Amino acid sequence: MAESFFSHLKTECVYLHPLENSTVARIRVVDYIDSFYNTKRLHSGIGYMAPFTFLENYYRNHKQEVA
């Protein structure tokens, strides 16, 4: 999974926007993860959902089971 993540990170973030320095790199990587990878990008391992959506569904269903 880690290799896949870094492959996507490089392809979808780094190669599209050259990084001028380490500060810019940190900002862009955090933005990529928070604004796209976890919220919009569909992941085949979790039924073609974004991780944020998957977790929302999980917690909503888990909350109903506990109640």
N, C-alpha and C positions, 0 to 999 in steps of 0.2 A: 504494500500500500504506500509506503514512504517513497519508493522509487516512482510510482505512478504520480503521486502528488507533486514531486519535484519536477517531473517531466512536464506536467501541466503548468506548473508555476513558470518554468522557463519559457515554454511555448506561448502561453497566453498573457504573460506579464513582462518578463525580462526582455525577450527577443523583440517584442513589439515596441518597446520604449526603452532605448538605451539608458543605462543608469550612470549619472554623472559622478556620483560619489556615494559613500556608504550611508550618509544621512538620507539621501534621496532613495536609495535602495531600500532602507528600512521602512520608510513612509510608503513606498509603492507596494512592498510585499504585504505589509499590514493592511493596507487598503484593499489589495486584491483578495486577501483571505476574508476580511470582514464584509466587504461590499459585494463580492461576486462569488467566491468559491463556496462559502458556507450558506449563502442566501439565495443564489440564483442558479448556479451550475448544477445540472442534474447528474446524479451518481448512480451508475448501474448496480452497484452492490447493495443499494437500499431502495430498489424498485423505481429507479429513475426519478427520484425526488431530490430536492436540495437538502443538505443536512439539517438546516434550520427547520424546514417543513417536517422532516422525519421526526425530529425531536419534539416538535409541537404535537404531532399526532401521537407519538409514544406517551408523552406525559398526559395528554388529554385522555387517552384510553386507560392508562394506568390509574389515573385519578378516579375514573369511573369504576374500575375494578375494586379499589380500596373502599369506596363509599358504600 
